[in-house]
Amino acid sequence: MMYSLFRPILFSLDPEAAHAAAFAALDLQAQLGLAKCWRGSVPDTEPVHLMGLTFPNRVGLAAGLDKDAWHLSGLAQLGFGFIEVGTLTPKPQPGNPKPRMFRLPEHEALINRLGFNNGGVDAALPRLRARRVDVPVGVNIGKNATTPIERAADDYLAALAAVYATADYITINISSPNTRNLRDLQAPDSVSALISTIAREGRRLARLTGHARPIAVKIAPDIDPAAINDVVNAIVEAGADAIISSNTTIRRDGVTGHVYANETGGLSGAPLTALADQVLKQVVKAVAGRVPVIGVGGIRSVEDARRKLDLGADLLQVYTGLLYRGPGFVGDLLRGLAGR
Ligand SMILES: Cc1cc2nc3c(=O)[nH]c(=O)nc-3n(C[C@H](O)[C@H](O)[C@H](O)COP(=O)(O)O)c2cc1C
């Protein structure tokens, strides 16, 4: 209710300025213990046990909103059952030149080409270590823009080693459209080699630290439908513990003619829903119960969330829906899903 008053003010600002203002307000409310008011009262649900972790509910925050892990307390107070930070890269990097994020309010959508703007994995570690939230926190890792694609594995291994002891799970992001050639890593042969190498390093780090951390792989919705089965098989056989389906799309279905439709970047929100659902369905079939699947892409209502669970997603993540629906969105989803 209150968010409908604030939204026009936030939406009058440049998207990145609005992001900063919204988080400044949320952090303040979190410090005062008030951010949980947005969630409202939610019926108790059975925790979900997956990948050796306990999730108080199935609704998580997708990567990219809190890239540098500055806002964990406020986000946890909104009711999320898990939070994914990142994408973090081994070295800090500024991302692409601005403007690089565009709102399409008529479509409840965003186009972004942020390009992994982040302070680097080492800078986020102290905040991750000091976190006082009682939900799993995943760390999504990627490669620096300046690292040649042939050396991508070096970046993933460096970031994995840095966050391994601190993350509850780690996501390998090979699906952002905004880092040149990154999505080429999804080709079955490449993905098999990359994920095997990462999984092997994960097993070594598990022995070293005494804790095994699950490794999820996040894929794009733009993989050729005929190849999804092979790609997913390669990822699971290489040792991944979960698949996250999916990232943003480079397609523009449903938004053609919009003033921002030709901006380069990944499209998220309502126009992604149908494509993400279609890909999710294929991913669930290919996975065949071997590992959990996290469904993400265009969730903006309880019906969208329910449909993804019905398609076989074990957990959900949201991003763009939260920006359009406001901080009460998580509580709304939890109430709508209660009893499932
Ligand atoms: C502005 C913006 C930045 C994002 N940054 C990342 C990122 O750094 N890493 C990542 O894996 N996904 C990133 N995503 C993708 C989201 O995590 C999610 O997969 C996608 O937006 C689809 O979900 P949605 O329709 O609920 O937003 C980003 C999305 C948006 C809109």
The ligand as an SDF file (V2000), in Angstrom:
LIG
                    3D

 31 33  0  0  0  0  0  0  0  0999 V2000
   19.4780   -4.9110  -13.0110 C   0  0  0  0  0  0  0  0  0  0  0  0
   19.7360   -6.3940  -12.9960 C   0  0  0  0  0  0  0  0  0  0  0  0
   21.0020   -6.8650  -12.6560 C   0  0  0  0  0  0  0  0  0  0  0  0
   21.2530   -8.2400  -12.6300 C   0  0  0  0  0  0  0  0  0  0  0  0
   22.4970   -8.6850  -12.2750 N   0  0  0  0  0  0  0  0  0  0  0  0
   22.7310  -10.0220  -12.2280 C   0  0  0  0  0  0  0  0  0  0  0  0
   23.9920  -10.5120  -11.8070 C   0  0  0  0  0  0  0  0  0  0  0  0
   24.8980   -9.7590  -11.4470 O   0  0  0  0  0  0  0  0  0  0  0  0
   24.1730  -11.8580  -11.8180 N   0  0  0  0  0  0  0  0  0  0  0  0
   23.2000  -12.7430  -12.1840 C   0  0  0  0  0  0  0  0  0  0  0  0
   23.4220  -13.9570  -12.1500 O   0  0  0  0  0  0  0  0  0  0  0  0
   21.9740  -12.2980  -12.5620 N   0  0  0  0  0  0  0  0  0  0  0  0
   21.7290  -10.9730  -12.5870 C   0  0  0  0  0  0  0  0  0  0  0  0
   20.4910  -10.5190  -12.9610 N   0  0  0  0  0  0  0  0  0  0  0  0
   19.4670  -11.5040  -13.3890 C   0  0  0  0  0  0  0  0  0  0  0  0
   18.4970  -11.8420  -12.2540 C   0  0  0  0  0  0  0  0  0  0  0  0
   19.1630  -12.4700  -11.2000 O   0  0  0  0  0  0  0  0  0  0  0  0
   17.3740  -12.7630  -12.7720 C   0  0  0  0  0  0  0  0  0  0  0  0
   17.9470  -13.9770  -13.1920 O   0  0  0  0  0  0  0  0  0  0  0  0
   16.6090  -12.1420  -13.9360 C   0  0  0  0  0  0  0  0  0  0  0  0
   16.4260  -10.7610  -13.7640 O   0  0  0  0  0  0  0  0  0  0  0  0
   15.2250  -12.7920  -14.1520 C   0  0  0  0  0  0  0  0  0  0  0  0
   14.4090  -12.6410  -13.0110 O   0  0  0  0  0  0  0  0  0  0  0  0
   13.2970  -11.4720  -12.8550 P   0  0  0  0  0  0  0  0  0  0  0  0
   12.4700  -11.4850  -14.0880 O   0  0  0  0  0  0  0  0  0  0  0  0
   12.5440  -11.8370  -11.6010 O   0  0  0  0  0  0  0  0  0  0  0  0
   14.0680  -10.1990  -12.7050 O   0  0  0  0  0  0  0  0  0  0  0  0
   20.2290   -9.1520  -12.9850 C   0  0  0  0  0  0  0  0  0  0  0  0
   18.9600   -8.6610  -13.3160 C   0  0  0  0  0  0  0  0  0  0  0  0
   18.7010   -7.3080  -13.3180 C   0  0  0  0  0  0  0  0  0  0  0  0
   17.3330   -6.8160  -13.6880 C   0  0  0  0  0  0  0  0  0  0  0  0
  1  2  1  0
  2  3  1  0
  2 30  2  0
  3  4  2  0
  4  5  1  0
  4 28  1  0
  5  6  2  0
  6  7  1  0
  6 13  1  0
  7  8  2  0
  7  9  1  0
  9 10  1  0
 10 11  2  0
 10 12  1  0
 12 13  2  0
 13 14  1  0
 14 15  1  0
 14 28  1  0
 15 16  1  0
 16 17  1  0
 16 18  1  0
 18 19  1  0
 18 20  1  0
 20 21  1  0
 20 22  1  0
 22 23  1  0
 23 24  1  0
 24 25  2  0
 24 26  1  0
 24 27  1  0
 28 29  2  0
 29 30  1  0
 30 31  1  0
M  END
$$$$
